[in-house]
């Protein structure tokens, strides 16, 4: 559900309302319009404050108008909440059947006839957390239902559009909480939306939507986002050679004989192959139910709802792990094992000499090795000479796995409650999930404040001031980074609500985030020094 501001009556709407009150005109609502542009400025409601706009916001402010509908249902609300001026509720819906380009529904406007044949913007609002309306893909129809409550001065002067329904006595209790607020109602399909409500404050976790009554394991095996497959892929082309279960698949990444791969190409048994996990694309949504303000636009999540779906429902976004160069990918490939260094034979000269390159391997032949970040970066740069789509594990891919994990197991502290105490060392095809260096961002810590940079350290992405270390009790929340799991408070225990520890340290200059064996447990690693970690390969082909 989108987090919309209260509805404001525009200056044109105020003039029309004045004419209605004096009996000079009637109100005829004409259409509801939706735009990806944020319109005007709306502050939180203060005591005795009117819901009228002091800004000059008009119909021309909606540029572009991404969608609109003239099919409105208008209901009068009698004696609604003790209001001085009567109110009406306008209900309208839109869908994406004619939409060729998706957009975020940031602003909504209610238009009316001004009584002189001209159309005005009567009222407007916008969402702090806009819902996404995807383009129509020829298969899945997405839609949104809007309800907007506005004062009109005199409900007897409201003209209902032809075909609109009218309720002279409306159930006030059903919409009392919607007074001067706009809500998007998202109709989740129980069969393809899976969620978890996490009440970190009270250590309570509740399965939602399609995840209700499911049990971790077999119940999730055939659900789209969890339908992972281990496979062997070619280091040079990224082509899938074989899937686990095929006779040609080997955890060691070695073929017994030359084969024809899944993609129809021929593959030699003279070279090794990467053992990876094919992860299908999914969409997600995080709904902050209750937060604590930590300043500078940062919040701690006291209670939140997490959703996953293979379908782009209203308000859902594609998980950033599946986006490369602004393009959505149907699948990505993440390492099945921790990486280890070795020589890859490029070719052999006529006199039997081998041309080799030092790269990273992912298979079950050897144990993952521990090294400094620069060692991994050097080897993956060599791999990018083979294929530019190779990279190293990032916070995006790490957070993707964590989100799948918590919704499947139905709570954040599942591992901590196991006897003996469990780990997330293995999860749905991924092994060696311990001390993983994440390579998409860098971090500095000064005087207790964490600054997040892009990977080359040239651009600040955000800043926040957490408790420096301890057992996790809350995660940070921002709209742009709602997919992340940055610990921000340390009032937890070894079992609740997460059961994992974190440590940002006291000082660091553009170091790395490292994920440990405890789910959501993280620390920071200096770019150079004695501390090492492991790295995992990722192949993202667009």
N, C-alpha and C positions, 0 to 999 in steps of 0.2 A: 504494500500500500504506500503510495507516494506521500511524502511529507509536505503538504501544501500550506501556504500562508493563509491568513484570514482574507476574506473577500472584501475589496474596497469598491465603493460606489464612485464613479468618475465625476468630474465637474459637470460634464454633459448630463450624466445620470442624475446628479443632484438637482439640476435645473428642471429636468423632466419630472422628477419626483415632486418638486415644488408646484409645478403646474397640475400634477395629478391631485395633490392635496387640496388645491384651490378649486378643483373641479373643471379646469380648463381643458385637460387632455386625458386620454387614456394611454396605458402602456401596452404595446404589442411587441412581445419578444420575437425576434426574427431568426436568430441563429446563434449557435455556440461555435467559437473559433479556437483553434489550437495552434500554438507556435513554438518553435524550438528556441526562440529568442526570449530572454528574461525581460519582462516589461515592468518599468517603474521600480519603486522601492517600498517595501512593506515592513514596518517595524512590528514587534510584538505588541499586543493590545495592552494599553495602560488603563488604569482605573478611570472611569467616566469618559473614556475616549470614544468618539464616534467612528464608525467604519466608513469614513468618507476620505477620499484622496485629496491631498493638497497639491499634488503634482498635476501638470497638464498632460494627462495620459488619454489618448484618443484612439480611434479606430486605425489611424495611420501608423500608430506605434507598433501594431502587429505586422511586422515585416521580417520574414515572410509569414503568410498564413499557410501552414502545412496541411491542415485539414479543417473541415467545417461540416456542420450539419444543421439543416433547418427543421428537422424532425424533433420537436421539443414537446415534452409533457410537463404541464404546469399545474401545480397544486397550491391551493391557499393554505396557510398555516394560521389558524385562529388562536388568539391569546397565546402566542408562542413565546414561552420563556419570559413572560412579563414585559415583552417589547412594547415600547410606546407606539411605534409604527408597525402596522401589519406586515407580514412577510409572505413570500411565495417560495416554493421550491421548484426549481427547473431541473428536469431529468432528461439527459440526452446520451446517446451512445455513438461511437464511431468504430469502424473496423478497417482492416488493411487490405481488403479485397481489390481496391483500385490503387494501392500504394506501390510505387516502383522503387522508392528510396526510403530507408528507415530514418527515424529522427527521435530525439528526446523531447517528450511533452513537458516543456518548461512553463509555458504560460497559457492560461485559458481566459477567454473573454466572452461575456454575454452581451449580445447586441440587441438593440430595440429600435423601433420606429419612433422618431421624435414628434410625431403628430403632424408634421409638415411634409411628409414624404421622403425625408432623409433618414439614413440609418446612423445611429450613434453607438459608441461603446458604452454600455450602461454600467458594467462592473467587470472587474478583472482580479486575477490572483496568479501566483506562480509557485512552483515547487522547489524547495531546497534540495530535494532528492527526486529528480525527474524520472518518470517511467519511460521506458523505451518502446516505441512502436515499430516493429520490424517490417520490412517490405514483404509483400505477398510472394511466397515461393511456389505457388501453384498447388500446394498441398495443405498447408496449415493456415487456418484463419485465426488471426488475433484481433481482439477488440477491447474496448474500455467503456465503462459506464460511468458517467459523471452525474453528481448531484450537487446543485449549488443553491444555497438559501440566501435570498436578498430581501431587504426591506423595500417596499414600494409606495408607502404612504397610505394607500387605500386599495384593498384587494378587490373592491367592487369595480375599480377602474382598470382592472387587468383584463385584456382581451386574449382569449385562448386561441391559438392557431387551429385551423381546421384539422380535424383528426386527433387533436390532443385530448387526453382524458382529464377529467376534473373531479376533485374530491373536496367537497365543502367541509367535511369533517375528517381531518387527517390524523393518523395516530401520532400524536406529538412526541410520545416517549421514544418512538423508533428513530426520530431524527433530532432529538434534543441536543445530542453531542455534535451535530453537524451545523449548528448555528454559526453563521459567519465563517464557515470553513468549507473547503472543497476536498472531496475524497475521490480517489480513483479506486474502483472496486475491481480487483483482479480475480477472474474466475478460474481458479486453478483446477486442472484436471487431475483427479486423484490418482490416475494411472501413470502419469509421467512427471509429476512434481514431487520431490522428496525433501523433507525439511526437518529441522531440529530447532526447538526453542531452548535457548541456553540462559537460564537465570543464574548468572554468576554470583549475584548477591546472596541468594539463598541456596546455592548449590543444588538446583533442580533442573533437570533436563527432560524435555517432552518431545517425542517424535510427532511430526506434523505431516499433513497431506498424505501422499502415497507411502510414506515411511511408517505410518501407523501400523502397529501389529506385525511389523517385519522384524526378523532376527538377523544379526550380522552373519555373513557367510553365504550359504546357498540361496537365501531369499534375495540377495543382491547380485548373484552371479550373472543373471541374464538381463539386468537393468542397464540401459544404454551407457550412462557415465561410468559404471563399474565394469563394463564388458571389455576388460583389458585382455591383450594377448601378447605373450612373449614371442619373439621372433628373432631371426638372424637377418641383419641387413648388411649390404656391401659398403665398405668404408669409402669407396670411390664414388659410387652412384647413388647410394641410399636406397637402392632397390631391395624389396623384401625377397629373400632367398627361400625361406621356409618359416612356417608358424609352428609353435609347440604343438605336438600331436601328429605332425607330419613325420614320415619316416626319415626325411632328410635333416630334421632339426637336431641340433646338438647344443647342450649347454656350454660346451667348450668352444663353440664358434668355428668348428672344423667340419668340412664335408668329407665323407668317406669316398666319394666319387664325384665327377662333374655332374651337375644337375641343371634342369630347367627350373628357374625360379618362379615364384608366384606371379611375377610381372611378365613371364614368358621369355625372359632373357636367359642366356647360358652363363653359368657360374662355375669357376674352376675349383678344384680341391687342393690347389697349391697355395692358396692365400687364406688368412683367417678372416672371420666375419664378426661383426659386433652383435652381441646378444642384448636385445633391447626389449622394452615393453611398449606396445602400441596403445596409446591412450586416445579414446574417442573424444571429440569436442563436446563440451557441455556449457550451459548457461547457468548463471548463478544470480542470487539476490541476497543482500544482507539488509534486514530491517532493524534499525536501532529502536528498541521499545523503550528503554530507559538508559539515560546517560548521565555522567557527571562531567561538568565543564572543567577542563584543565587549562583553559586559556589559549589564545592564539589560534582559535578555530579547531583545537584538539579536544577530543572527548574520550572518556573511559566508558566502555560498554558495561553497564550493569546488567542489562538484559537485552538479548537480541534474538532474532529469528534468521536462520540460515537456510537457504533453499538452493536446490540443484535441479536442473531439468535438461533433457536433450532438445527441448523445444524452446524457442525464444518467446516466452510469454511476456505479456505487458509488464514492464518494470524490471525484467531480467536483462542482464548484459552477458555477452560472451566472456568467459574467463580470460584474462589477459595472457595466460599461458598459451592460448591458441591464436594469438594475433602476432603477425610479423609484417612489418612495413605496411601497416594499416589493412592488412588482408587477413580474413578469417581462414583458419585451416581446419580441415575435417579431422585430422589426426596429427599427433606429434609422437616422437619416440624418445623415451627416457631410459637410461641405462638400467639393466637388470642387476648389475653388480657394480661395486665400487671399482674405479679405474686403476690400472697399473701401467707403468711405462714400459716401452719396448721398441724394437726396430721393426718397421714395416718395409718389406722388400718391394721396391717399385718395379724393378726389372732386373734381368741378369744379362751381362755382356756375353759375347760369343766365347770369351776365354773363361767363363764361369764366375766372374766377379759380380757381386750383387750391389746394386744401388739401393741404399736404405734410407729411411727417414724415421726419426724418433717421434713416436706418437703415443696416444693413450689407447688402451684396449679395455673392452668390457666383455668378460666371459668368466666362466667358473674355473679356469685353469689355475690361476694364482690368486692369492689374497690381495685385496686392495692395499695400496701402499700410501704412506703418509708423507707429505711434502709441503713445501712453502707454496703460497699462491702463485708466485712467479714461475715455479717449475711447471705447474699445470698450464698456465697461460702460454708458455713457450711451446709446449707440445701441442696444444690445441691450435695454435697458429700454424704449425706444420700441417695439422689435419685439414685446416681450411684451404691449404693448397691442393689437397685431394678433392675436397668438396666444401664450398663456402657455407653450407648449411650446418656444419658441426659447431657446437658451442658447449659451454659448461653449465651445470645446474645453476638455477637462479632462484630468487625468492618467489618468483611467479610459479615455477614448477613445484617448488617445495610446498607453497601454500595450497596449490591445487591438490596435491596428495593429502595434505592435512584436512582439507575440507571434505574430500571423499571419505576419509577415515572417520571423522566425527559424526557425519550423518549416517554412515553405515552402523557404527557402534552405539549411536544414540546418546552419547555423552562425551565430554571432553576428557574425563579422568578415567576412562575405561581401563587403560593400561595400568594406572596406579592402584586400582582396586583388585587386580589379579593376584592370585596366590600361587607361586611366589610372584613378587612384583614383576610386571611384564615390561616390554619395550616395544618400540615401533621399528625394530631392526629389520623386519620383513613386512611388506604389505603388498598384496595382490601383484606378485611378480617382481617387485623390487626387493633386493636384499642389500645388506651392508649399509643400512641407513643410520650411519653414525659418524659424527664429526665431519659433516659435509659442508665444504666452503661454498658459499653462494656468490655468484659472480656478476649480478646485474646492477648492484649498487655498492657505494662505499659510504663509510660512516666516520664521523668525527665526534668526539666527546670532549666538551670543555665546560668546566664548572657545573657538571651534572646535566648539561643540555646536549641532546643528541641531534646532530645535523645529518640529514640524508642527502647524498649527492648522486648524480648519475655516475656511470661506471668509470668515465675518464676523469671524474672529479672536478669538472668545469662548471657544473650547474647545480645549485641547491634546489632540491625537490621539496623539502619540508623540514621542520624542526619540532621537537617535542621534549618535554622535561619529565622523565619517568622517575620512579624510585629506582635507584641504581642497580640493585640486585635482590634476589630472594625467591620465594615461591610465588608463582604467578597467581594473581587474583583478578586482574582485568587486562583487557587488550585495548590498544588505542583504536580510535575510530575517526576517520575523515571520509568524506564522500568520494574523493578521488582514489583513495587507497582502501576502500572498504573490503577488499579481498585479502588484505594483509593481516598477520597476527603478530603485531609488535607488543610485547608485554609492557605495561605502563604502571602497574601497581603490584606491590609485593606482600599483600596481606593473606596469601593463601597458605596451605599446609602441604604436607607430603601426599595428601590424598584428595584435597578439595581446594577450589573447584576444578583445578587443572592437574595438580600433583607434580608439576615440573618446575625447574628452577631456570633463572636467567641471570645474566651478569653483563651489564654494559660497561663496567669498569669506571675509572675516574678520569682517564685521559687517553685519547687515541687520535691519531692524525690520519684520516682517510684510510681506514682499515676495512676489513671484510666481516660480514656476518657469517657465523658458523652455526649450523644446526646440529644439536647433539642427539643421542639415542632416545632421550625423553621427548615425546611429542610436544611440540611448541617450545621446547627448551632451546634457548639460543645464548650465544655469547659473541663477543667481538674479537677479531684476530688482527694483530698488527700486520701491515703489509710486508714487513721484514722482521726477523727475530728468530727466536728459538722455537716458537709454537708452530705446529704443523696441523694439517687436516687432510681430509680426502676430498676428491672431486669426482663428479659423475658426469658422464657424457649425455648430451641432448642433441637430437637431430630434428630440425624443424625445416621442412622443405616446402617452400611456396613457389 
